Amino acid sequence: MQRGILLHLAALPLFFSAFAINVAQGDGVGVNYNMLGDNLPSPSEVISLCKSRSISKLRMTSPSIPVLEALRNTSIGVILGPYNEELPLLALRRSEAASWVETYIVPYARSVDFRYISIDNEEFLDDNSMYILTVIQNFVNALWAANLHIPVTTTVSMDVLGTFYKPSQGVFSDKALKVLQPIIYHLALSKAPLLVNVYPYYAYVAEPDVVGLDYVLFKTGGVVVEDGNLGYSNMFDAMVDAMRTALERVGGAGVEVVVAETGWPSFGGMTGATIQNAKTYNNNLVKHVKSKIGTPKFPGKEIEVYVFSLFNVNLKPEGIKRNYGLFYPNMTEVYHVNL
C-alpha cells in the first residue's frame, strides 16, 4: 500500500469517532429493482407492489428521482449509488460527489431509509477500479458536510477471489487485492459492510458435472463439502464464508458481508435456467435466510440478502440476463416466492 494512502487512512479513526455507523443485520430478504426495461410499471406502482408483498428492502441498480419520490415515508430500506461510468469524474472532482449527494440523498434523507451507498457494481477489475476508494472518501466527506451518516461501500463479485472451493481456502487474487486492501481497511474503520454478488448458479453452469444441482438449490439435506470441522450442505453458505475468510486474511475480520445480489434465471437457453429451478432456489434461499441459522463458519449470524431481481427486463442482452425477475413487467408473478 502506498505511503500516502496509509497516512490518509490513519486519520480516519478520529473522523469516524464523531459518529457511529450501525450496520443493521437481517431484517428479512430484500430485492433488486432492475430498471433496464422499457415496458416496466411506474415507480409508484412498483413501490405499491413491494408494500403488498412485504418487501422491506430494495437495492436500486441506478439512481432515480421518481423512485425516490415513490419511496418517501414507506420505511423501505434502500441501497443505491452512482453509475460505474461516473467514477472517474466523481474521483477527480469532489464537487461532483457533493452534487450527487445533494441531488439524490439530501432531499430524501428525512423520508427515505438509506441503508448504504454503493460505489461501483461488480466491474471491480476494470479500469475504473482505481477510482473506487477516492470516490468512497469523497462521498463520505459530502455526507459528513450534510450531517448525514450513511455507510458508503462498494460491490464486488466472487471473481475477486483467487479460490473459494473450500471456504477456509478463500483468498483474494493478487490483482483484486491491490485495489481492495485499502478499501477493506477503510470499511473496517468506518464499520461499513462489503457488498457481494453471490451466484451459485454460475458455479453450477461452469461445471454442472462437478457441482451438484441439489447443492446449489439447498436440497441436499446433508453435508456435501467437508472443510475441517465444518460441513457445507449448500454452495451459497460456502461462497459467503469463503469471502469472509478472504476478508479475515487481510485485516477485514470486522467487515460484514451483505449479499447485494443472488438469484436464478427462469429462462434463457442455458443449463438449469428453468422456472422450477428458479422457484426452488429463491424459496429455499429465503427460507434459509429467515431461519437465522447462519452459515457453518458463523452459526446464528443473520445475513442481509437481496434477490435479483423484481422484474424480467427487455433491455439486457438476449438470454438469461433478461430472465431473473420474480415478476413480469405487467406485475404478474413469474413464480411465487414467499418473501
Phi and psi in degrees as a GROMACS rama.xvg file:
@    title "Ramachandran Plot"
@    xaxis  label "Phi"
@    yaxis  label "Psi"
@TYPE xy
-67.5557  147.479  GLN-2
-60.1176  -38.5697  ARG-3
-61.4586  -40.9482  GLY-4
-65.3072  -42.5852  ILE-5
-59.9047  -44.7194  LEU-6
-65.5445  -38.0542  LEU-7
-66.0885  -44.5394  HIS-8
-71.5484  -26.5217  LEU-9
-62.4966  -24.8131  ALA-10
-82.4057  -8.75203  ALA-11
-66.4388  -34.6253  LEU-12
-55.1557  -38.6847  PRO-13
-66.693  -38.777  LEU-14
-62.8631  -47.2793  PHE-15
-81.1423  -12.1766  PHE-16
-68.9693  -15.4903  SER-17
-71.156  -21.5076  ALA-18
-154.882  155.238  PHE-19
-104.056  132.773  ALA-20
-100.273  117.575  ILE-21
-98.4801  116.766  ASN-22
-90.0861  106.976  VAL-23
-69.3891  143.895  ALA-24
-105.518  153.836  GLN-25
64.5488  -116.016  GLY-26
60.3557  35.9392  ASP-27
82.2736  -168.175  GLY-28
-110.007  129.998  VAL-29
-93.1415  177.423  GLY-30
-137.193  144.498  VAL-31
-79.8369  135.474  ASN-32
-102.689  92.1104  TYR-33
-88.6968  119.602  ASN-34
-103.585  18.1595  MET-35
-84.5244  59.6303  LEU-36
-146.918  146.356  GLY-37
-100.959  10.1831  ASP-38
-130.06  23.9632  ASN-39
-82.7222  155.249  LEU-40
-67.0567  164.792  PRO-41
-65.6306  155.486  SER-42
-53.9872  -40.3659  PRO-43
-64.323  -37.1128  SER-44
-67.2186  -39.1906  GLU-45
-64.2592  -45.8386  VAL-46
-66.4235  -36.4103  ILE-47
-62.7818  -40.4088  SER-48
-61.0307  -45.4741  LEU-49
-60.1721  -43.6773  CYS-50
-63.7596  -39.4318  LYS-51
-69.6296  -23.6683  SER-52
-103.931  13.7886  ARG-53
58.9827  35.2364  SER-54
-84.7266  112.798  ILE-55
-100.542  -3.98748  SER-56
-145.258  139.479  LYS-57
-128.881  142.54  LEU-58
-110.939  117.526  ARG-59
-85.1682  130.477  MET-60
-85.7824  -3.98294  THR-61
-158.407  149.085  SER-62
-70.5617  141.782  PRO-63
-151.69  117.347  SER-64
-64.841  -42.5656  ILE-65
-58.7057  -37.443  PRO-66
-68.1619  -43.3698  VAL-67
-61.8619  -38.5999  LEU-68
-62.1408  -41.053  GLU-69
-69.7307  -23.012  ALA-70
-84.2955  -9.28446  LEU-71
-55.4305  132.184  ARG-72
58.8882  30.8136  ASN-73
-102.122  -15.6799  THR-74
66.4793  15.3822  SER-75
-84.3565  121.52  ILE-76
-70.7024  146.527  GLY-77
-133.392  136.787  VAL-78
-111.21  135.264  ILE-79
-153.238  171.446  LEU-80
-173.466  176.286  GLY-81
-76.4319  166.377  PRO-82
-67.2963  147.55  TYR-83
-55.0811  -40.7561  ASN-84
-69.0124  -10.8645  GLU-85
-83.1937  -10.8636  GLU-86
-58.0482  -45.8458  LEU-87
-56.1521  -45.1142  PRO-88
-67.4504  -41.1251  LEU-89
-66.4806  -26.0928  LEU-90
-80.1291  -41.0622  ALA-91
-78.4122  -26.9546  LEU-92
-125.85  108.511  ARG-93
-59.6678  -30.4639  ARG-94
-63.9548  -29.6982  SER-95
-69.7095  -39.5945  GLU-96
-64.6066  -42.503  ALA-97
-62.6047  -39.5161  ALA-98
-65.9106  -39.3852  SER-99
-61.8885  -45.4972  TRP-100
-63.0436  -41.291  VAL-101
-65.7218  -29.1204  GLU-102
-83.1253  -46.3749  THR-103
-105.305  -14.544  TYR-104
-114.916  -55.4292  ILE-105
-55.8166  -45.9319  VAL-106
-66.0159  -16.8923  PRO-107
-115.019  0.389628  TYR-108
-60.8326  -29.8935  ALA-109
-87.1833  -12.384  ARG-110
-124.422  -5.53077  SER-111
-125.266  136.302  VAL-112
-88.3699  93.8022  ASP-113
-82.3879  114.826  PHE-114
-82.7649  -51.0741  ARG-115
-148.747  155.097  TYR-116
-109.177  126.508  ILE-117
-108.874  124.874  SER-118
-99.2686  116.546  ILE-119
75.9655  136.065  ASP-120
-122.877  102.952  ASN-121
69.4871  -24.552  GLU-122
-82.3958  50.9917  GLU-123
-71.8063  -26.3237  PHE-124
-98.619  16.049  LEU-125
-88.7677  -175.243  ASP-126
-66.6279  -22.5759  ASP-127
-79.2492  -8.09551  ASN-128
-62.2144  -26.038  SER-129
-65.3567  -18.3792  MET-130
-92.439  -11.485  TYR-131
-60.0068  -50.3813  ILE-132
-61.1455  -44.3172  LEU-133
-61.276  -41.3388  THR-134
-66.0785  -41.4516  VAL-135
-55.652  -47.7415  ILE-136
-64.8321  -39.17  GLN-137
-64.5401  -37.3108  ASN-138
-70.3274  -41.2938  PHE-139
-58.8845  -44.7871  VAL-140
-63.7002  -39.8963  ASN-141
-66.3346  -40.3185  ALA-142
-66.6861  -41.1903  LEU-143
-60.1772  -42.9777  TRP-144
-63.2219  -29.5053  ALA-145
-90.6754  6.20911  ALA-146
59.7478  39.4762  ASN-147
-119.294  140.859  LEU-148
-124.773  78.3839  HIS-149
-112.296  127.835  ILE-150
-58.7388  134.064  PRO-151
-114.107  130.479  VAL-152
-146.292  -162.085  THR-153
-140.339  165.079  THR-154
-119.061  127.447  THR-155
-120.83  160.192  VAL-156
-96.8451  172.211  SER-157
-68.2062  -9.89222  MET-158
-65.8746  -15.1633  ASP-159
-72.5107  -12.8853  VAL-160
-87.3711  139.18  LEU-161
-76.7437  -31.8907  GLY-162
-154.58  148.07  THR-163
-156.025  22.0406  PHE-164
-56.9718  -50.3851  TYR-165
-105.904  132.53  LYS-166
-53.5828  -35.0862  PRO-167
-69.1156  -11.4435  SER-168
-98.2986  3.66929  GLN-169
-58.5083  126.02  GLY-170
-152.61  141.538  VAL-171
-72.9172  144.667  PHE-172
-66.652  155.614  SER-173
-59.7518  -39.8959  ASP-174
-63.6598  -44.7288  LYS-175
-68.2096  -38.4602  ALA-176
-66.2447  -29.1495  LEU-177
-57.7534  -35.9433  LYS-178
-89.9752  -37.6711  VAL-179
-75.4995  -31.4933  LEU-180
-55.0175  -52.7708  GLN-181
-67.7055  -29.1095  PRO-182
-66.5156  -43.7444  ILE-183
-62.3392  -40.2538  ILE-184
-61.018  -43.2233  TYR-185
-62.579  -45.716  HIS-186
-62.7668  -39.301  LEU-187
-63.0806  -42.0661  ALA-188
-69.2845  -36.8652  LEU-189
-89.9257  -1.76613  SER-190
62.0456  30.0092  LYS-191
-96.8805  149.224  ALA-192
-83.3893  167.83  PRO-193
-100.193  127.544  LEU-194
-89.2751  133.288  LEU-195
-132.719  133.341  VAL-196
-91.2836  117.538  ASN-197
-118.804  111.039  VAL-198
-126.188  89.5635  TYR-199
-56.1512  -27.4514  PRO-200
-54.4095  -44.8596  TYR-201
-69.3804  -32.8658  TYR-202
-65.6598  -38.6608  ALA-203
-66.1186  -45.8892  TYR-204
-62.7691  -35.6866  VAL-205
-65.8379  -35.7435  ALA-206
-143.527  67.8211  GLU-207
-63.6192  -23.3132  PRO-208
-83.0212  -13.455  ASP-209
-105.59  -45.7983  VAL-210
-90.769  112.105  VAL-211
-67.414  141.051  GLY-212
-61.9509  -39.942  LEU-213
-62.0328  -33.1346  ASP-214
-65.9945  -36.9414  TYR-215
-86.4408  -17.2252  VAL-216
-98.4334  11.7313  LEU-217
61.886  37.3272  PHE-218
-117.905  8.35883  LYS-219
-73.9543  -38.2421  THR-220
75.7301  3.35682  GLY-221
-163.873  178.164  GLY-222
-71.8488  131.421  VAL-223
-109.406  -42.6063  VAL-224
-115.342  117.998  VAL-225
-94.0222  131.218  GLU-226
-134.847  90.0656  ASP-227
63.7338  -125.984  GLY-228
-92.176  9.20239  ASN-229
-108.541  145.947  LEU-230
-126.169  135.194  GLY-231
-113.671  126.888  TYR-232
-103.601  -5.83009  SER-233
-149.174  151.369  ASN-234
-73.2959  -29.2762  MET-235
-55.9751  -51.4247  PHE-236
-60.3628  -40.3524  ASP-237
-63.8262  -39.7826  ALA-238
-69.7295  -41.879  MET-239
-62.7295  -44.7112  VAL-240
-70.1113  -30.2625  ASP-241
-64.491  -40.0672  ALA-242
-66.304  -39.9436  MET-243
-63.3874  -40.1156  ARG-244
-62.7002  -44.54  THR-245
-60.2825  -40.8212  ALA-246
-62.7802  -43.0391  LEU-247
-59.7434  -35.9205  GLU-248
-65.9241  -22.04  ARG-249
-120.034  27.3666  VAL-250
84.9698  16.1166  GLY-251
-108.635  31.5523  GLY-252
-60.2854  -28.2006  ALA-253
-89.8584  0.287968  GLY-254
-86.7073  119.451  VAL-255
-72.3225  151.592  GLU-256
-104.725  121.178  VAL-257
-109.143  127.173  VAL-258
-83.5275  101.297  VAL-259
-76.5643  -27.5953  ALA-260
-146.555  138.309  GLU-261
-160.916  148.959  THR-262
176.381  -169.463  GLY-263
-152.131  131.672  TRP-264
-75.0993  143.027  PRO-265
-97.2995  -7.38305  SER-266
-165.289  162.815  PHE-267
138.002  0.387364  GLY-268
87.1222  1.51301  GLY-269
-100.228  164.039  MET-270
-52.275  129.538  THR-271
76.6536  -0.697725  GLY-272
-83.6955  82.6862  ALA-273
-131.195  157.571  THR-274
-60.749  -41.0233  ILE-275
-64.13  -44.2435  GLN-276
-65.3367  -40.4707  ASN-277
-63.5797  -43.1354  ALA-278
-63.0305  -43.1766  LYS-279
-64.3453  -47.7012  THR-280
-60.3587  -52.9245  TYR-281
-69.2686  -36.5906  ASN-282
-68.9082  -40.39  ASN-283
-69.5647  -35.314  ASN-284
-60.4697  -50.8957  LEU-285
-60.6589  -43.9474  VAL-286
-60.232  -42.5347  LYS-287
-64.1669  -45.9765  HIS-288
-66.7001  -43.0855  VAL-289
-68.8902  -22.5916  LYS-290
-67.9055  -18.535  SER-291
59.0481  27.5481  LYS-292
-74.3822  -21.3709  ILE-293
76.7347  -158.18  GLY-294
-116.622  165.714  THR-295
-56.1326  -35.6357  PRO-296
-73.1677  -33.2867  LYS-297
-132.789  72.2859  PHE-298
-63.2225  138.75  PRO-299
80.405  -0.628066  GLY-300
-94.5362  118.044  LYS-301
-65.7616  149.993  GLU-302
-118.18  131.576  ILE-303
-86.2038  123.746  GLU-304
-133.412  140.951  VAL-305
-124.552  117.619  TYR-306
-74.0031  142.1  VAL-307
-108.143  117.174  PHE-308
-150.283  -176.024  SER-309
-64.5013  -48.7621  LEU-310
-125.419  149.015  PHE-311
-67.7765  139.634  ASN-312
-127.157  152.196  VAL-313
-109.289  4.13457  ASN-314
-104.401  6.55981  LEU-315
-92.5556  166.53  LYS-316
-58.6759  151.746  PRO-317
-54.417  143.861  GLU-318
117.178  -152.179  GLY-319
-65.0287  -30.0381  ILE-320
-62.0392  -20.3547  LYS-321
-84.9308  -8.04546  ARG-322
-127.565  43.646  ASN-323
-99.075  0.624429  TYR-324
-74.0945  149.136  GLY-325
-81.8513  -22.9202  LEU-326
-130.305  151.238  PHE-327
-77.7297  163.025  TYR-328
-57.2845  -22.5825  PRO-329
-83.6879  8.17152  ASN-330
73.4418  11.6044  MET-331
-84.1309  153.125  THR-332
-72.5443  137.937  GLU-333
-71.9465  -41.3823  VAL-334
-160.632  162.817  TYR-335
-90.9128  132.476  HIS-336
-122.648  129.714  VAL-337
-82.4849  74.2521  ASN-338
